[in-house]
């Protein structure tokens, strides 16, 4: 396989910074005026794409961040149950909460307010966004199909809103 040109190699390095083909093209020395077109074209070249894939695999190995690890973390959040983390009678975090369950905690706050009789203690345990986590998991698994499908025969005429009834 042919080697990358110096500019293509620089593009790969710059692409790894933020995974933005347009910005990588500009930083690699391609025309800023046409970068939004050039970036995806360069990224679409077989040799460049292969180099990016290698760089991403090396990065994943080096950092220990893999798709599986990210998915496991999302699952901790998505399938967490607050009753496994907090005791509602005492408003305290459970001392024996499992590490997988505590990973779903976003914040844990304790506020003490002095009064004449002592202190009023307020506790708050906020969990990470469960719905967002489940949405990301569902998208990864292909559960949610966000493509609009239109079937059958029909005719649509757009003539402006002159034919719409008044809101009166």
Order of alpha helices (4+ residues) and beta strands (2+ residues): alpha-alpha-alpha-alpha-alpha-beta-beta-alpha-beta-beta-alpha
